[in-house]
Structures are given as structure tokens and as C-alpha cells.
Amino acid sequence: MFDELKPCPFCGGQAHLFVNEGVRVICPKCRASTKILVDGMTSSGVTGNATRAVIEAWNNRFGEVSK
């Protein structure tokens, strides 16, 4: 369904997807996290994909080539 979260780039801890009035990725070991994002809502339905965006942001590493 969603991509697997990479270990924390700062401490190597196991990150978790946290959903509460938005979605973000958090490392419980060192408290590093992504921004909190929320999907938008229009008359035609939900817009955006906040979950996918925070996972991609968390898994992005400088100098790594994307697949």
C-alpha cells in the first residue's frame, strides 16, 4: 500500500507514521519529524495525498538517486 519508512537519518531509529489532525512521520527515539500535512477537501472530494507526501519527504536522502 505505502512505501516502507526508512530508518531515521539522524539516529537510525525506526520511524512511525503518526495521524492526528494531519499526518507526519516521527522518530520516537530522537523526535525528528516531517511537517504535518493534511489533505484538502473540495466540493468534488478529497484533494492531495498527505500520507504519500510525508513518506516521500521522510525517505528522501541527499545524494540518493530516486527509483
Secondary structure, DSSP 8 states (H G I E B T S, - for coil): --------TTT----EEEESSSEEEE-TTT--B---B--EEETTEEES-HHHHHHHHHH--TT----
